[in-house]
Amino acid sequence: MVILFIWILLSVSLVIGCIKVHNTIIKGLFGILAGLCITVLCFVGIFYYLIVFKVSNVDTSVSSDGEYSLTMQAVGEPLFFGPADGQFILKKGEKRIGKVKFSLSNDGGNISRDTWHVTWKKNQVEIIIYGEEQNDEQFLLSFDGKYKINELNTKYGKTLDELNEIAEEQTEEEQNQQEKTEKSHSLDDGDGEENTKYDEDGYPMTEEYQRYKEELAEVSDYIQTKSDVFLDSYPDTKYQLEFRLTSKGWPFAVINKKIDENTGAVTELHLLYNESHIDEETDEYVLQEYYYDSDNTEAASPAIVDFFLIQKDTLKVTDENTKEWH
């Protein structure tokens, strides 16, 4: 701030000098320097506004009766690896009845729809925010405008003991995961790629990849015919199923695509195989929304819609009804 104040004084002094001085050469020099200083000040002001003051809506949740709405807003941008500032706006209809500021320590990451969880209750709404560098934090916003903040003894909804157990399980499963990854990516070996045949969708004609296709088709059919989340958000849409592979060779499918007629923006539903799910009896697939501009560049981070389990032997699909990684 001191440097900024000095820079403003310098700019003002140069402008005054440009006005007062009668020597044409010096007057022109002062004018050029004043213009440069003012230009720098403008850029600094814009940068400062974006970092500190700019407010942008991140996500909105509405109560089941539609009477109340809660919006999570990002305020500014996190600087380097610092915390991200934000605020919750609680409204009844169009009237604002509550505003609570918060700070999220998320390893320099921005505030996103994946960093909060909302539960509507009889007389209040409960919000829990998650960050990489902090414990979960609970916000209780009453419909009378009062609020309460609590730091929880959990991280991403799990206690320290549960996290330790998960870490131990992950350590035990590392070898199995590595073996599975090597098996799934055996196509990267030169000899294997020469001898591997592919189907019309570019999938290897191996037992494993053909099983993935069968599971993708089964889960996709379940989502597009039985999932309330899909039917509510994508009514009157035609059945779609387009098989693809990620850059790392993992299977996924595009099961819906919506194009905004005015802007050309595209929203796609991707059903992706979850390679981190280790189970002898089931595979897991995650449903995510992907957002693209009209030029096919990514417009925002993908958003998780739901998770699904499928039995490998019977192909029975189970909706896990969660948006959280687990």
Residue pairs with C-beta under 8 A, 6 or more apart in sequence:
4 44
7 37
7 40
7 41
7 44
8 41
10 37
11 34
11 37
11 38
11 41
14 30
14 33
14 34
14 37
15 30
15 34
17 26
17 30
17 34
18 27
18 30
18 31
18 34
21 27
21 30
50 76
50 77
51 76
51 77
51 79
52 75
52 76
53 75
53 76
54 75
54 76
54 77
55 73
55 74
55 75
55 87
56 73
56 74
57 71
57 72
57 73
58 71
58 72
58 73
58 74
58 86
58 111
58 112
58 113
59 71
59 72
59 112
59 113
59 116
60 69
60 70
60 71
60 72
61 69
61 70
61 118
61 120
61 125
62 68
62 69
62 70
63 69
63 120
63 125
64 120
67 92
67 93
68 90
68 91
68 92
68 120
68 125
68 143
69 90
69 91
70 88
70 89
70 90
70 91
70 118
70 125
70 127
70 141
71 88
71 89
71 91
72 86
72 87
72 88
72 111
72 113
72 116
72 127
73 86
73 87
73 88
73 89
74 84
74 85
74 86
74 110
74 111
75 85
75 86
75 87
75 101
76 84
76 85
77 84
77 110
78 84
78 85
78 106
78 108
78 109
78 110
80 108
81 107
81 108
82 108
83 103
83 104
83 105
83 106
84 103
84 104
84 106
84 109
84 110
84 111
85 101
85 102
85 103
85 104
86 101
86 102
86 103
86 104
86 111
87 99
87 100
87 101
87 102
88 98
88 99
88 100
88 102
88 127
88 139
88 141
89 96
89 98
89 99
90 96
90 97
90 98
90 99
90 100
90 125
90 141
90 143
91 97
92 143
97 143
97 144
97 145
98 141
98 142
98 145
98 146
98 147
100 139
100 141
100 147
100 149
102 129
102 137
102 139
102 149
104 111
104 115
104 129
104 131
104 134
105 131
105 132
105 133
105 134
106 115
106 131
106 132
106 133
106 134
107 131
107 132
107 133
109 115
109 131
109 132
112 301
113 303
114 130
114 301
114 303
114 304
114 323
115 129
115 130
115 131
116 127
116 128
116 129
116 130
117 127
117 128
117 130
117 157
117 324
118 125
118 126
118 127
119 125
119 126
119 127
120 126
123 142
123 143
123 144
124 140
124 141
124 142
124 143
125 140
125 141
125 143
126 138
126 139
126 140
127 138
127 139
127 140
127 141
128 136
128 137
128 138
128 139
128 152
128 157
129 136
129 137
129 139
130 136
130 155
130 156
130 157
135 151
135 152
135 153
135 154
135 155
136 151
136 152
136 154
136 155
136 156
136 157
137 149
137 150
137 151
137 152
138 149
138 150
138 151
138 152
139 147
139 148
139 149
140 147
140 148
140 149
140 150
141 147
153 159
153 160
155 163
156 324
157 324
158 166
173 278
176 278
177 275
177 276
177 278
180 275
180 278
181 275
183 208
184 208
184 249
184 250
184 275
185 248
185 249
186 192
187 193
187 196
187 204
187 249
188 249
196 204
196 205
196 206
197 204
197 205
198 204
198 205
199 205
199 210
199 213
201 213
201 243
201 244
202 243
202 244
202 245
203 209
203 210
203 212
203 213
203 243
203 245
203 251
209 251
211 312
212 251
212 273
212 283
213 243
213 251
214 315
215 273
215 283
215 285
215 310
215 312
215 315
216 241
216 243
216 251
216 252
216 253
216 271
216 273
216 285
217 241
217 253
218 310
218 315
218 317
219 271
219 285
219 308
219 310
219 317
220 241
220 253
220 255
220 271
222 308
222 317
222 319
223 230
223 255
223 271
223 287
223 306
223 308
224 230
224 239
224 240
224 255
224 256
227 306
227 319
229 287
229 305
229 306
230 256
230 269
234 256
234 258
234 269
237 256
237 258
240 254
240 255
240 256
240 257
241 253
241 254
241 255
242 253
242 254
242 255
243 251
243 253
244 251
244 252
244 253
244 254
245 251
245 252
246 252
246 272
250 272
250 273
250 275
251 272
251 273
252 270
252 271
252 272
252 273
253 270
253 271
254 268
254 269
254 270
254 271
255 269
255 270
255 271
256 268
256 269
257 266
257 267
257 268
257 269
258 266
258 267
258 268
259 265
259 266
260 266
260 267
263 294
264 293
264 294
265 291
265 292
265 293
265 294
265 299
266 291
266 292
266 293
266 294
266 296
267 289
267 290
267 291
267 292
268 289
268 290
268 292
269 287
269 288
269 289
269 290
269 305
270 287
270 288
270 289
270 290
270 302
271 285
271 286
271 287
272 285
272 286
272 287
272 288
273 283
273 284
273 285
274 283
274 284
274 285
274 286
274 307
277 283
277 284
280 312
281 311
281 312
281 313
282 309
282 310
282 311
282 312
283 309
283 310
283 312
284 307
284 308
284 309
284 310
285 307
285 308
285 310
286 304
286 306
286 307
286 308
287 304
287 305
287 306
287 307
287 308
288 302
288 303
288 304
288 305
289 302
289 303
289 305
290 298
290 302
291 298
291 299
291 300
291 302
291 303
292 298
292 299
293 299
304 323
304 324
304 325
305 323
306 319
306 320
306 321
306 322
306 323
307 320
307 322
307 323
307 326
308 317
308 318
308 319
308 320
309 317
309 318
309 320
310 316
310 317
310 318
